[in-house]
Every structure is written in C-alpha cells, then in structure tokens.
Amino acid sequence: MMDTSSLAYKKWMVVALLWGSHFITFVIRISLGVVAPTLISMYGISPTAMGLILSGYSWFYMASLLPIGFLVDRFGPFLVMGYGSLVWGLATIAFPLVATTVFFFLMRGMFGAGHSMMIPGGAASLSDWVGRDQRALAVGLTFAGGTMGLAFGSPTAALLLDRFGWQWVFYIVGTASLLFSLAWFLLYPLERRGPRTTPEQEKKPVTQKDRVSWGTLLRHRSTWGIALGQVGYLYGYFFFVTWLPGYLVMERGMTVMRTGFVASLPFLVGMLGTIGGGVLGDFLIRRGVNPTVARKAIIGSGLTGSTIMIIAAAFAQETWLAVVLLTLCMGSLRLTTASSNSIPIDLAPPQATASLASIQSLGGNTGGLIAPILTGYIVDVTGSFQLALIVAGGMALMSACSYVFLVGRIEPWQLESRTDAGKTSS
C-alpha cells in the first residue's frame, strides 16, 4: 500500500505535467501572434484574412471538443492527452512548410484539434487526483502554465524571428512540444493510465449504459451558465493571445523586438492572477465560505474589473498607460480562471467530468473563435483597435453576468446514468 508522501508526489506530478501542457501550447499560440505582422507584410495578407488564420485553431478545436470529452471519460486522460500532444506538436512543425493562407489555416486547425484534449483531459486528471479543498489551487497552477507560456513565448518568438526567420519559430517550439509529449508518456503515474472509474465501478466493467449522457448535462441551467460565461471570458482572453502583439505594432508603432517583451507583461501579471485566484478560492472554502459564494464572488469581481480596464485602455492616449491598463486587465481576467474551471469538477460526477468541461470549453471557444475574426474585421473597417477593445470589454461583462446570475448553486449533482434511468423507468 502506498504511503501518503508517495500519493502526494504523484498528485503534484500530475499538476506539473498539466502545467507543462498549458505552457507549451500557449508558447505555440502566442508565436503566431508575434509572427502575424511579419506574415501580413511579407505575403500581403489582410488583417481580416489573418484573423481567419488565427481563428483556424478554434474551428477545429470546437469541432473536436464533445467527442474528446467522451473519449477522455471512456479511456482516461493519459492516452487521449498523450496522443493529442503529438498532434499539436507535429502540426506546429508543419506550419511553415507551405506559405499559403489556406495551409496556414489548416495547420493552425490541426494544432487546435490536438489541443482540444487538454481541458477535458486536465479536468479528468484533477478530478482523479485532487480533493475539493485543494482544487482551485491545482486548477490555478495548471492554468498558470498557459499565462507563463504566453509571457515566455512572446519574447522568445520575437528573438527567434529576429535571429533565424519566422519559419524557425515554429520548428523550434514544435520540437520542444514533442519533448513534452515524451515527458507525458514517461512520467504520468501508472495507476491512472487506463479507463476512468468510480470506486463502485471498479468492481465491474464500465459499459456505455453506466455513462451520463450529454442530454442529462444539458438539462441543467448551470451547464448553459458556465458555457455562456466562458464565451465572454475567452473572447477577451483570445484577443490578447491572438492580437495583442499586432495591436502594439500596428496601433502603438512598436518594433517587433520591443513588442515581444512588452506583450509579455500582461501575461506575467496574468500568471500571478491565476495562481492568486486559486489560492484565494481554496482559502475561502477552507474558511467555511459556501462554494457558490466563493466561486461567484471571485469570478464576478474579476470579470467586472477586466471590463473596466480594457475599455479604459481603448481611450488611453499614452502608450505606457494603455500597456498598464491592459496588464491590469489581464491580471483581473485571470483571477477568475481557477474558480471558473473548478466548477465542472465541483458539479459533475467523475464519469461525466470531462464531458461537462468539454461543454464549458465548447461554449467558451465560440467566443475564442469570434475574437480574432471580428477584431481583424474591425481593424480593417475602422483602421483602429479602439472599437475592438470596447467589444472585448462588453463580452467580459456579459460573462460576469452569466456566471453570477445564470449558474445555480455550486454543489455536486446527483445524476442518473443510463443504467439507473433504465431501472427507474422499469
């Protein structure tokens, strides 16, 4: 029988691997944002067309989410996440091979399809390994990997672009991603490499009838609340991920090298906000605060604060002030990350955790899909990012209202599996 320290080590190893998955994928994601102005200049790509290329990720990501949630619940996160990481790494290396808009879109889409395993796989892994009293911190640390990847990836991509050319940005970060895949297969704990089961289900094989259907999940108001809430949250976040470097170059007149370092500032503060939000969420729950109050208070205040900051940045005349406001906006936005992504784990039973996380992520990535396209279109039509920033602020406010007012009580659901439903009807 394993001792407590061994279990604790494996738990935090899982958290570290999930941190790594977020880190490397967001290095890849910001790399295209850094390279985008160069591609626009070299190949005569319009901002609208670049917005479509940047959105290629979301089209394929969203198409993959619901089946991926089922696969994770059926086969476990180890295999699904591992193979997904191979897909996103190879798609990144292949991105520069053919310099056409259509190929850029398709390879970005394949990266998104591989990346779709990460949220449901991460939710399933944390459900398996982390209790409620440490859940927000574990989620916060995991998602901090993404903001750290953005902060690290922005200057790194700018440096690689300046020294070696834009193609080598993708060759190098794609190779680093394949090294992460190797680490995942070697280091993920052996106990949870197979199908996911509850303690009762470990005594018998898990069949299709034992699983909770998507229809059952969609009958809950809170399912729609967290999905709609993620729409506004990820709209604002994806604006930063896809267009922040372009905004600094095209609107504020910065050089690519300077942009690489300045663009990292919001993501560094965002990393602190992500971890801080996780620590605060667990602290409140350990102090006896009702989970509903704790989660909603953090989410509502963080999203409202980000709305105020980004709209103020839209009207800032001085570049330094705009950067400060956008940096504070990202910190406030990411304060909500741990709480919002803990909710599917709080609500769903283990055999449906990945499916509920997939539904939430599918809703959110609708906003993520729209953000780069609409931003590019607005810039094309108005010649400015001002309206694009205002729209992002409005979406964040809509997200706050959805989480606070549409999501119900945050407590574990007692859901019927298909087997239970059949017994009841009989």
N, C-alpha and C positions, 0 to 999 in steps of 0.2 A: 504494500500500500504506500502511495506516495506521501511524503511529508508536506507540510504547508508551504515551506520555502520553495520546494520544487514546483508546486502548483502556482505560487505567486510568480516565480521566474517565468513560467510558460505563459501565464496570463499577460505579463508585460512584454514578453517576446512577441506575442500576437499583436499587441498595441503598437510595438515598434515596427513590425512588418507592415501594418496598415498605415502607419505614419509614412513609411517609405513609399508605399503605393501612391499616396496622395502627393508626396514630394516630387517624385519623378514625373508623374503625369502632368503636374502643373508647371514644372520646368518646360515640358514639351509644349504645353498650351501657350504660355507666355512667349515662347520662342517665335511662334508665328506672328504674334502681335508686334514683337520687336522688328521682325523681318518685313512685315507688311508694307511700310512706307518705301522700302527698297524695291520690293516687287512691283508696287504701283508705279514707281519711277522707271524701272528697267523694262517692264513688259507692257506699259501703257494700260494698266488695269485701273478702272474707275473705282471710286470709293464704294459705290453700290455693288459692283462685281466683287470687290474684296470682302464686303460684308457677307455676300453669299458664300465665298470660300470659307470665311471664318465660321459661318453657320453650318458648314458641312458636317462638323463634329456633332451638332445637336440633332440633325435629321437622322443620322444612323444610330446615335445614342438612344434617342427616344423610341425608334422602331425596335430596338433590342431589349428595352427595359423589362417589359412584362414577361416575355418568355425567359429572360435571365433570372428574374425573381423566382419563377417556378423551378428552374434548373438548380438554383442555389438551395432552395428548400428541399429539393429532391436528392441532390448529390453532394451537398455540402459546399462551403466556400473554398476549400483548399484547391480542388481540381478546377472549378469554374474560374476562380480568380487567377490561378496559375496560367491556364491557357489564355485567358483574356490578356494577361500581361505580355505574353508572347505576340499576340495580335497587335497590340498597340505599339510595341517596340519595333516590330518589322514594318508597320505602316509608316512610322516616323522615319526610318532609314530610307524607305522607298519614296518619300515625299518629293525630293529634289530630282528624281530620275528623269521626269518628263516635265518641262517647263511650259505647261499649258493650264489655262484656268480650269478646264474640266478635270484634268488629272489631279490638280491641287485639291479640288473639291472632293474627289473620290478618295484620295488618300487621307484627307482630313476626316472623311466619313468613316473609313476603316479604323482610324485611331479612336473615333467616338464609339464604334461598335465594340472594340476591345475594352474601352474604358467603362462601358455600361455595367460590367461585372462588379465594379468597385464599391458602389454604395450599397446594393443589396448584399454583396459578399461581406462587406465590413459590418453591416448591421447584424448579420447572422453570426459572424465571429464574435462580436462583442456580446451578443445575447448568450452565446455559449460560455464565455469566459469571465464576464464582468457582472457583478451584482449591482442592484439599483443604487446603493449608497456610493459607488464609485463610477457610475455610468457616465454622468455628464463630463467628469474629468477625462475619462478614457475617450469619449467622443471628441472632446475638445482637443486633446493631444493628437488624436488621429487626424482631425481636420486642420490642425495647425501645420501639419506636414504640407498641405496644399498652399497655405499662405507663405510658408517658408520657401517652398519651391518657386513661387512667384517672385519673392524677394531675391532669391539666389539666381533664378533663371533669367531675370531681366538684365542685370549687368553682365552675366556670363554669355548670354546670347549676343549682346551688343559687342562684347570683346571678341568673340569668335567671328562675328560678322565683319568686324573691322580688320582682323588679322588674317582670316582664311577665306572669306567669302561666305555668302548666305547658305550655300549647299552644305558646308561643313557644320553649320549649326545643327542640322538635323542628323547628319551622320554620327556626330559625337554624342548628342543627347539620346539618340535611338540606341546606340551601343550601350550607353550607361543603363538604359531601361532594360536591356536584355540581361545585364549583370544583376539587376534587381530580381528578374524572373528566376535566375539561378538561386539567389538567396532565399526566395519564397519557397521553392521546392525543397531546399535543403534544411531550412530552419523552422518551418511551421510544425507545431507539436503533433506527434504521431497520433495522439488519442482522438483528434477531431479531423482526421483526413478523409473520413467516409461520409455516408449519408447522415443527416441530422435527425435525431430522435429525442423525444422527451423521456424521462425516467420510466413512465408506464409503457412507452412504445419499445423500449429496449428489450422487453420480454417477448416481443413478437415482431414479425416483419411489418414494415410500414407500406401500406398499399395506397393506391390513388384515392380510395374512399376515406382514408384517415385524414386527408388533407382538407384545409379550409379553402373554399372557392373564392375567387375574386368577387363574385356576386355578393357573397356574405360580407366581405370587407366593404364593398361599395354601398351597402345599405346603411352604414354608419355615417352620420353627419360629420364626424371628426375626420373621416377619411377625406372627404371633399375639402374640409377646412385646411388640413395640412398640405394637400395638393395645391390648392389655390394660394395658400400662404407662401409656398415655395416659388410660385410664379413670379411674384414681385421681388422676392429676395434674390433669386438667381438672375432676374433681369438686371438688377443693379450690379450684382457681382460680376456677371459676364460682360457688362460694359467695361469694367475695369480690366478684366482678363484679356478682352479682345481689342479694345480701342484706346486704353489709357496711353500706351506708347505713341500711337498715332495722333492722339489729342495733343500730347506735348510737342510733337514735331510739327504738326500741321497748324495747330491753333496758337501755340505758345512759341514757336520758332526755335525749339531746342535742337541741338545736334543729336545724332543717333547715340553717340557715346554718352553724352550727358543725360539723355533720356533714359538709357539703361540703368543709371544709378538713381536718378530722381524717381523713376517709376517704381523702384524697389521700396521706397519709403512707406507708401500706404500699405504694402503687403507686410512689411516688418511690424508696423503697428497693428495690422490685422491679425498677425500671429499672436501678439500679446492679448488682443481682444478675444481671440478664440480660446486660448488657454484660460484667461481670466474669467470668461463666461462659464467655462466648465467648472472651475474651482468654486465660483460663486453659486452655481446651481447645486452642486453637491453639498456645500456648506449650508445652504438654506434648508435642504431636505433633511440633513443630519440634525439641524436645529429644530426640526419638527414642523417646518412650514409645509403646508399642503402642496403636493407636486403640481397641482393645477395652478395654484397661485404662483409658485416659484417659477415654473416654466413660462407662463404667460407674462409675468412681470418683466422678466429679462428680455423676452422676445419683443414685447410691445415697446418697451423703452429704447431698446437698441435700434429697431427699425425706424421709430419716430425720429430719433437723433440723427440717423443717417439721412433721412429725408431733408431735415433742416440744413445739414452741412452741404449736401450736394447741390441743393437749389441755391444756397448762398454762394457756392463756388461758381455757379453759372453766371453770376453777376459781378464776380470779383474782377477788378481791372488789373491788379498787380499779379504777376505770375507767382510770386512767392506766397501770396495769400491764397490763391487758388490751390496750390500744392498743399498748403497746410490744411485747408478745409477738406480737400479730397482725402488726405491722410487720416484726418479725424473721422471722416465719413466711413472709411473702410474699417477703422477700429470699432466704431459703433455698430456697423453692419455685422461684423464677425463676432461681436459679443453674443449674438443670438444663435450662433451655429451649433454649439453643443446642446442647448436646450431644444432647438427645433429638430435636430437629428436624433435626439433621445426619445422623442415622442412615439415613433413607430415601435421602438423596443419596449417602451412603457406600456403600450396599448395591446399589441398583438401577442398571441401565444407563440412559443418557439417555432412551431411548424408553419407559421404564417408571417414571421418577422420580415423575411426578405421580400415577400410579396407586397406587404404594406409599405416597406421602404421603397420598393420599385414604383408603386403608385405615387408616393410623395415625390420621388425624383422625376417621374414622368411629367407630373404637373409642373414642377419647377423648371424643367428643361424646355417646357413650352416658352417660358419667359426667356430662358437662355438662348433658344432658337431665334426668337424675335429680336433680341437686343442687338446683335451685330448687324442684322439686315436693316432694321429700322434706323439705327444710328448712321450707317453708311448712306441710306437714302436721305435722311435729314441733312447730313453734311453736304451731299450732292445738291440738294434743292436750295438750302439756305446759305451755304458757304461758311457755316459756323457750327460749333458744337453746343451752343448755348441751349437751344431747344432740346437737344438730345439729353443734356444733363437734367433739365427740368422734368422730362418724361421719366427718366430713371428715378428721380425723387418721388414722383407720383406713384410709380409702381411699388416702391418700398413702403409707402404709406398704405396702399391697398393691402399689401402683405401683412402689415401690422394689424389692420382691422380684421382680416381673415383669421389669423391665429388667436386673437383676443376674443372675438365675438362668435365666430363660426365653429371653432373647435370646442367640444364639450369638456366634461370632466376627464382629467388625465389619470385613469386608473385601469388596471388590466381588464380586458374584455373577456367575457365567458362566451366563446364562440362555439357553435356546433360544427363538428367535422361532418363530412358527407355520410360517414358511418352512423354517427349519432342522429343525424337528421332522418336517416332511413329507419332507425329504431323508433324514433318518436312518431313518425307517420304510421308505422306498423301498429 
